[in-house]
């Protein structure tokens, strides 16, 4: 099978797009679990401020 630069560039482009979307999917899953766990990055800070008042 003869592969020229255009075919290789197309395969690389598809692999990069798949990798990008897998990365976005992993980020979304991790972020959704994080949001469910403690309701945001600053939950301890807001909880401490809530106890003071």
N, C-alpha and C positions, 0 to 999 in steps of 0.2 A: 504494500500500500504506500502510495506516494503522499507524503505530507509536506506541504510548503508552509511558509511563514504565516499565511492567512489562517490556515487550519489550526496551527499551534496557537496563534493569538486568540482565536475564537474559543478554543478549549480553555486557555488560561483565563479568559474573560468570564466564562461560565463558572469555572471553579472559584474565582474571586467573588462572584455574586453569590454563589451558594455559601461560601464561607462567611460572607458578610451577613446574610440572612440568618445563618445558624448562630452567629455571634449575637445578633440582635435578639433572637429567640431566647438564648441562654440568659442574656441580660434581663429580659422581661420576666422570665421565670424566677430568677434570683431576686429581682426587685419586688415582685408580687409576694414572694415568701417573706421577704424582709418587711414589707408593709403590713402583712397579716400578723407577723410576730410581735412587733413592738410599736407599730403605728408611726413610723418615721424615724429620722436620724436623731432628732433632738427630744426624744420622748423622756429620757431621764431628766434632762434639764427642765422640761415643762412640768414634770411630775414634782421635782424639788420645789419649783416656784409655786406650784399649787399647794403644797404643804405649808409653805411659809405664810400664806395669806389666810 
